[in-house]
């Protein structure tokens, strides 16, 4: 059994496919950084990620696939689900080896799996646009902490650029330790130290004067407008998954009201 080791990036995955065709040897599994090769592996090939290799594979995919299917591949990668890289590897190999239109064959397990993943990631990105909660900092920057199941930050950034083009803001994904900062019409990568994130939001010492009081008033308003006789917890969790509550102002500290 042959396995390939790569750096865990999308460019690395494309380089894996390039090496496989060059060597005429296709792996039974892919290993990311820190993964231990299985005992029954007869050969372990270390893939070197190279722009020339990944670029040629990407160009070949673009010639054979529509823009919508290429977008599906991107969404599948952003899902970051275990085993997705191998699913994508098999899918791309079928694209190069099979007849045109193979990517629309829903009877194929890999095509079906990627299609489902793409839908789930798209749904998560749609929900996240409505559940991001910003807090005003003492520097006048609006910051938000999120913790999505999938890596949807690249998919929602443009939404907030258009909506808050006249403000400086930061969105930080604490699950992946990555964020984006928008200032004066420019986007840049950003990170936060762990002690600056507390209880699904920014640390209290970072907040602007009056921000804590405003948040408490907002939670009070949300509580006061609830009609107890019409509460439907099952419907609420379906429309607003509980995993988001930790990051939402109106849900973050319900016991403090």
Protein Blocks (a to p, Z undefined) as FASTA:
>chain_A
ZZdddehiaklmmmmmmmmmmnopacfbdcdehiacdfklmbdcdddddfklmmmmmmmm
mmmpcfklmmmmmmmmmnopghklmmmmmmmmmmmmmcehklmmmkbmklmmmmmmmmmm
mmmmmmmmmmpccdddfkopacdddddfbdcklmmmmmmmmmmmmbccddddfknopacd
deehiacdddddfklpgghiacfklpcehklmmmmmmmmmmmmmpcfklgcfklmmmmmc
fklmmmgmklmmmmlZZ
